[in-house]
Amino acid sequence: MNQSRSHRTRRCAFVPGIAVSMAALLIFASSGIAAPADPGEKIVKSLCVRCHRIEGKPAPRRTKKAPDLIWAGNKYQRDWLVAWLQNPEFKHYPVGYDFRPERKKRHLSLPVDQAKAVTDFLATHKDARIKEGVMKPGTPEQLERGGKLYREHGCQNCHLTPAKTAKGYAGGTSSTSFIKLNERLQADWIYRFNQNPNDFEPDSGAYIPKPPLPDEDIYAITAYMMTLK
């Protein structure tokens, strides 16, 4: 199960602590383009779009420099994103988004006011295919069913998964980490992604059971995933 393959976040090759506001102003001034009035938009369009797309149609992972932020408003939980942008130590992809050494450098970090501004701007980027309020906390029966399906379909083979081990986790590293998933991603995003990952990342290589699982099973798996801490 690939979530997050939609959850992949690349390591953009920026230096921590860069003076973002000044850099943004210089870029717009030299290009002759009027700088956006929204401070978050200014930062995103001057720096983030060097690696991330914020508009357009879904595209295969192999064609992109970094994960899409087209639907960031559906995908990330606000408090987590604000905190992560200030201290991006958590690795979404343990071995890097595309396995290239130059993409494993530490992501740009922002001061708190800029992190909030960027998060607020990205919150406006949503996808109409993701219906909000669909996912609810799972019942005990759903969580038990979801955990069983998660293991049976080998989701942990590609995704780091919290576990009672010395390190606190187990699993593969070829896809996005599911550690702290419950505070990082929005349940409705995971649910819709799990229904058909290729809707968001064509040719993603995500494992899709054949025949596809019934929707109640996808719901149960998603509910279980939202318990992963």
C-alpha distance (Angstrom), angle and dihedral (degrees) to the residues before:
residue distance angle dihedral
M1 . . .
N2 3.78 . .
Q3 3.57 120.6 .
S4 2.12 118.0 151.9
R5 3.54 104.9 29.9
S6 3.66 69.4 111.5
H7 3.81 85.0 56.1
R8 3.67 95.5 62.3
T9 3.73 114.5 128.4
R10 3.77 118.3 -169.3
R11 3.70 126.3 -141.0
C12 3.81 104.4 -111.3
A13 3.76 113.5 -150.9
F14 3.80 99.5 -117.2
V15 3.77 130.7 130.7
P16 3.84 114.5 -112.4
G17 3.77 115.3 -111.3
I18 3.82 95.6 22.5
A19 3.80 114.3 166.3
V20 3.78 93.7 -107.3
S21 3.77 100.1 179.2
M22 3.79 93.9 51.4
A23 3.79 92.2 45.0
A24 3.77 90.7 51.1
L25 3.79 93.0 50.4
L26 3.79 92.2 49.3
I27 3.80 92.6 50.2
F28 3.78 94.0 51.0
A29 3.80 92.8 42.2
S30 3.80 93.1 52.9
S31 3.80 92.8 46.6
G32 3.79 95.0 49.7
I33 3.83 90.5 -127.2
A34 3.77 118.3 134.7
A35 3.78 109.9 -110.2
P36 3.83 115.3 -117.1
A37 3.78 114.0 -102.7
D38 3.81 92.8 -134.8
P39 3.83 109.0 83.0
G40 3.81 92.6 -147.1
E41 3.79 91.9 50.1
K42 3.80 89.3 49.2
I43 3.80 92.5 55.7
V44 3.81 95.0 42.7
K45 3.80 94.7 48.0
S46 3.79 94.4 44.6
L47 3.80 99.2 43.1
C48 3.80 116.5 4.9
V49 3.80 96.5 53.2
R50 3.78 89.5 62.4
C51 3.79 85.2 79.7
H52 3.81 108.0 7.8
R53 3.80 130.2 60.2
I54 3.81 115.4 -136.5
E55 3.81 97.4 -177.1
G56 3.78 140.3 23.8
K57 3.79 136.8 66.4
P58 3.81 125.1 -46.4
A59 3.79 111.3 -80.1
P60 3.81 134.1 -168.8
R61 3.77 116.6 -91.2
R62 3.80 92.3 -119.7
T63 3.82 90.6 63.2
K64 3.82 96.3 53.8
K65 3.75 136.1 77.4
A66 3.80 94.1 -148.7
P67 3.81 141.0 -3.4
D68 3.77 117.0 -64.7
L69 3.79 119.6 -101.6
I70 3.80 91.6 -167.0
W71 3.81 90.1 113.5
A72 3.81 98.8 25.6
G73 3.80 90.5 129.7
N74 3.80 89.5 62.8
K75 3.76 95.9 39.3
Y76 3.80 112.4 48.1
Q77 3.78 130.7 55.2
R78 3.78 108.7 -123.8
D79 3.81 100.6 -131.4
W80 3.77 92.1 48.3
L81 3.81 93.9 48.7
V82 3.80 93.3 48.5
A83 3.81 90.3 51.8
W84 3.81 94.8 43.7
L85 3.79 94.2 50.6
Q86 3.80 88.4 57.1
N87 3.80 93.9 48.3
P88 3.82 111.5 14.8
E89 3.78 96.8 -175.7
F90 3.80 96.0 126.1
K91 3.80 110.4 94.4
H92 3.78 112.4 -141.0
Y93 3.80 88.6 -169.9
P94 3.82 112.0 35.3
V95 3.82 93.2 -156.7
G96 3.79 97.1 31.9
Y97 3.77 132.3 -86.1
D98 3.78 95.4 -89.4
F99 3.81 101.2 9.9
R100 3.83 93.5 -114.1
P101 3.83 112.2 136.5
E102 3.81 93.5 -136.3
R103 3.80 90.0 58.5
K104 3.80 93.5 57.8
K105 3.77 96.2 74.4
R106 3.77 118.2 118.9
H107 3.79 114.9 -80.5
L108 3.80 120.7 -112.9
S109 3.80 113.7 -84.1
L110 3.79 123.6 -147.7
P111 3.81 135.6 -159.4
V112 3.77 113.9 -106.7
D113 3.81 97.8 -98.4
Q114 3.79 92.3 51.7
A115 3.80 92.5 43.9
K116 3.79 89.3 55.3
A117 3.80 92.4 46.2
V118 3.80 92.6 51.0
T119 3.80 91.5 46.5
D120 3.80 91.9 50.1
F121 3.80 91.1 50.7
L122 3.80 93.5 47.3
A123 3.81 89.3 48.7
T124 3.81 87.7 70.4
H125 3.80 91.2 60.7
K126 3.78 106.0 91.3
D127 3.79 138.1 153.1
A128 3.80 119.1 -131.3
R129 3.80 90.4 -143.8
I130 3.80 90.0 68.9
K131 3.79 108.9 79.4
E132 3.78 113.7 -154.1
G133 3.78 122.4 -134.6
V134 3.82 95.4 25.1
M135 3.78 97.0 114.7
K136 3.79 119.8 68.7
P137 3.81 129.4 179.6
G138 3.79 107.1 -74.8
T139 3.76 122.9 -107.3
P140 3.81 116.3 -120.6
E141 3.80 88.6 -101.3
Q142 3.81 92.8 50.6
L143 3.79 92.6 47.5
E144 3.78 92.1 50.0
R145 3.81 90.8 47.6
G146 3.80 92.4 45.4
G147 3.80 93.4 50.2
K148 3.79 91.1 49.9
L149 3.81 92.1 50.5
Y150 3.80 91.4 45.3
R151 3.78 90.2 57.6
E152 3.80 96.2 39.1
H153 3.79 92.8 54.2
G154 3.78 93.0 46.9
C155 3.80 98.5 -119.9
Q156 3.80 88.5 155.5
N157 3.80 90.0 59.9
C158 3.82 89.9 77.6
H159 3.81 103.5 19.5
L160 3.79 129.7 63.4
T161 3.79 104.3 -120.2
P162 3.81 129.7 -168.3
A163 3.80 109.4 -103.4
K164 3.77 141.3 162.6
T165 3.78 95.0 -97.1
A166 3.79 133.7 120.5
K167 3.81 89.9 -94.2
G168 3.79 93.7 41.9
Y169 3.79 94.1 -118.7
A170 3.79 144.0 57.0
G171 3.76 137.7 -170.5
G172 3.78 142.3 74.8
T173 3.77 129.7 -41.4
S174 3.80 103.1 -147.6
S175 3.78 93.8 98.1
T176 3.78 139.6 30.8
S177 3.78 119.4 -49.4
F178 3.79 118.3 -107.8
I179 3.80 93.1 -159.2
K180 3.82 109.7 124.8
L181 3.78 88.9 4.3
N182 3.79 92.3 147.3
E183 3.80 92.6 63.1
R184 3.80 97.8 36.1
L185 3.80 109.1 49.7
Q186 3.77 135.5 40.8
A187 3.79 116.4 -113.1
D188 3.80 95.2 -134.5
W189 3.81 90.1 55.6
I190 3.82 92.9 50.7
Y191 3.80 92.0 47.1
R192 3.81 94.2 51.7
F193 3.80 92.0 43.2
N194 3.79 91.2 50.4
Q195 3.79 90.2 53.2
N196 3.81 90.3 63.6
P197 3.82 120.1 -12.2
N198 3.80 91.5 -171.5
D199 3.80 89.7 68.2
F200 3.79 86.9 72.1
E201 3.78 103.2 24.7
P202 3.80 112.2 24.8
D203 3.80 114.5 -148.4
S204 3.78 88.5 9.8
G205 3.77 93.6 151.6
A206 3.79 89.5 -129.9
Y207 3.78 114.2 160.5
I208 3.79 109.5 -104.8
P209 3.81 115.7 179.6
K210 3.79 117.0 -124.8
P211 2.89 115.5 -108.9
P212 3.81 91.1 29.7
L213 3.77 116.4 -109.5
P214 3.80 117.1 -99.9
D215 3.77 113.5 -99.6
E216 3.81 93.7 -109.0
D217 3.81 88.9 60.2
I218 3.81 92.1 49.3
Y219 3.79 88.2 50.0
A220 3.81 90.7 50.4
I221 3.82 92.7 48.8
T222 3.80 90.7 49.1
A223 3.80 91.6 49.0
Y224 3.80 89.2 51.4
M225 3.81 91.9 47.6
M226 3.79 89.5 55.5
T227 3.81 88.7 63.4
L228 3.80 92.6 60.2
K229 3.80 108.9 113.1
